[in-house]
Amino acid sequence: MIVRIRFTKHGKVRFTSHRDVARIFERAVRRARLPISYTEGFSPRPKMSFGLALSTGHESEAEYLDMHLHDDTLVRADDLPPLLEPVLPIGITPVAAIEIERPYTSLQEAVNSCTWLIEAVGLEPHALRAALDRAMASHELPITRTRKGKEETDDVRPAMLAAEFVGPTERGAQVIAELATHPRACRPAEFLRALDPSLTEGHVVRTNQWIHDGDVRREPIELAPSPSGHATERVS
C-alpha cells in the first residue's frame, strides 16, 4: 500500500534541511507505530520517498511524501494526518493523505512546475513591476548558474510559465510565479536574478506543486479551492 501525504512547513522549522525533514518523518513514523515497510539489506530503512527538495529557509503550503505501508494493514490513508501530527514538530503539519495505485510515477518525475509567492528585495515596487513586465515580454533571459561545480549559461525564460506582481511589502514587493521543474528547473532566486541582478530573496513560500496532463494541471493531492488558487485548473 502506497500512501501520499501532503504537509506544510512554516515558522522556525523552515530552517531545517530537506535531509533533516526526512529524518524527522522517520522518527515520527516510529513514534506513531505506523506499519511501514522497510528496505532489505544490511541497514534497512523505512520505505519513504519525498518530492522536490525545498530550499532551507523557504516555507511551503504543499510538500509531499510517499510512504509504503504493509499491504495487509488496517490503517487507512485518512488515518495518517491525525496519527502523525502529534509526533511531528511545530511547523510541519500533515493536511491530507491519499492511497496511490500501482504502478505509479514518483513525485520527482511527476511534478512539472511549482507556484511560488516570492518577496523580492532590492527594488522599489514600481521598478520591480516594470522589471517583471520586461522579463515576461522577453523571448530569452540568459543567466549564469553553477551546476556540479561548473558555471553554465542557461535561458530561464522557458521555465517562467507565469508571473504576476502582487504588491508591496515592508522590504520590497511580492511576486507570484509558476516555475517549471522539467527539463531544467528554475529556482526563485534564479527567477529574481533574471528580472534584475540586484534583486534578492526575502520571504518565499511554495504554494502549489503541479502535475500537467495535456492542457490540464492538477496537484498531487487535490484540496478544496483556496485563496492561492484551485487544486485543478486549466493552464493558461
N, C-alpha and C positions, 0 to 999 in steps of 0.2 A: 504494500500500500504506500503510495507516494502522496504526501500532503504538501501543499504550497501555502506558506504563511506570509501574510503582509504585516509589516510592522513599521512604526515611526521611530525617529531618532531625533530627540530635541534636548536642549539645555546643555549642561556641562558634559554629558556623555558624548556630545558631538566631537569632542577631542580624543575619543577612543578610536584607535585604528581599526581598519577592516579586519585584520587578523585577530585583534583582541575581541572584537564583536563575535567572531566565530567561537573563540574560547568561552565567552560569556554564555552563548547558547548551548555549548556542550555541557557546561556546569548546570545550566538551567534544566536541561533535559534529564540529567541525573537526579537533580533535586526534586523534580516533578515526577520522577519514576515513570517516564514515558517508555512504552515498549518499542524502542528504536532498534533498527538493525545495525550491525557493525560490519566493518570490512574484515576480510580474512588476512592472515599473515601474522608476523611476529608481534606487531604493535597494532591491534585492532582499534579503529576509530569509528565514532558514530557516522552513519551514512547521511551526511548533510551537504548540500551544495548551495552556495549563495549566488545572488545575481551580481550585477555590475558593482564594482567597488565604489564606495562613496569616499571622497577625499576627506581626510581628517580636518575637522573644523566646519564642515558643511552639515546642515540639518536636512531632514528628509521626512516627507509625508508618505513615501512609497518605497520601502525597502522590501526585498523578497528573499525567502529561504525555502528550499525544497528539502523535505525530510522523509526518509524511508522508514516506515514502521512495519512491524510484523504483520503479515497478511491475515493472520487469524485474530488480530487484536479486536477488542470490543470498543476501543477508543475511536470516536468519530472526529472528522476534521473540525466540526464546530466546537468540540470539546477543548481544542488546543489553546486558543487565546486565553480563556479563563484559567486553565491549568498553568500556563507559562507566566502570565503577568505577575503573580505574587513572587516568583523566584527570579525575576529579571530586575536589573537596576532601574531606578527612576530615570525616565527619559527614553527608555526603549519599551515601546508598548505594542504588543500584538493586537491588531484590529480586525483581522479576518483570516480564514483558512478554508481551503477547498481541497477535495481529492482530485488528483491528476490521473488520467487514464494512460496506460501504457500502449504503445511506445510514446514517448514524449520528447519534446525538444528542450534542451537545457535553457535556463534563463539567459545565460551568457550569449547563446546563439539566437534566441527568440526575440529579445528586445532590440528594436530598431532605432528608437530615439527616446529622449528624456525631455521633460519640460522643467525648466529651472526659473526660480524667482531670484534674480541677481541684483544685489546692491553694488552699483558702480561708484567708486570714489576717485576723484581726480579732475572732474569737470563740473561746471555748473549745469543744472538740469537742462537749460535751453541748449547748451553746447552739446550735451550728451544726446538729446533728441535729434539734433542736426547730424551728429556723427552716425547715429543709428539709421537715419533715413538714407544717408550716403552709402553706408555699408550694404543695406538691403537692396539698394538700387544698382549696386556694382555687380559685374559679371565674375570678377576674380578678387580674392582677398588673400594674397600670399603672406604667410608668417613663417618665421624660423623657429623650430622647436627641436628639442633634444630627444632622440629615440635610441635607446640602447647605447648611450654614450656618444652618439654621433649627431651632429646638427644636420637637420633636413629642412628644406623649404617646401611647405605644403600650401595648397589653396584650400582654405577652410570654408569658402563661400558655399560649396555644395552641401556642407554639413549644417549650415544655418537654415533650417527648414522654415522657421517663422520667428519673428521677434517684434515686440511691441513695447513702447515706453509706458511705464505705469505711473510714475510720479516722483516728486522729490522726497528725500529723507534728510535726517539731520546731517549726514556726512556726504551726501551726493544725491543719487536718484536710483530708482528701481526700474529694471527691465525684466520682462518675462520672455523667455526664449525657448524654442524647441530645437534641440541639437541632436544630430544623428549620432549613432554609436557604430554604424557599419557603413561603408567598409573601413573608414578611418574615423575614429571618434573625435569630437571637438569638445574640449572641457570649457567650463565657464570662464576660467582665466584666459584661455586662448581666444574665446569669443570676444572678451573685452579688449584684448590686445589687438584684435582685428579691427575693432571700432576705432581705437585710439591707443597708441603705445603708452600714454600717460595714465591710463585707467588701471586701477587695482580693485581686487575684490573686497567687498565689505561682507555683509551678511548674505549667505547663499543657502537656498532651500531647494531640494529636489522635490517637486510637487507631484510628478507623474512619471511612469515608465510606460512605453507604448510598444505594442506588437502590431505591425502593419500587415493586413491581409487585403491586398489589392488597394482599393480606394477607401477602405475602412480601417480604422485603428481601434485597438482595444487594450485595456490594461491586463496584466497577468492575473489579477483578481479584480473584478469589476465591483465598484462600490456605488452607492447611491449618488446622484448628482450633488456637487458641492460648489462653493463659490469659485474654486480653481478650474471648474470645467466638468464635462460629463465623462463618465467612465468609458463610454463608447461613442465615438463620433466620427464623422467623415473628415478626411484630410483635405484641407483647402488647397 
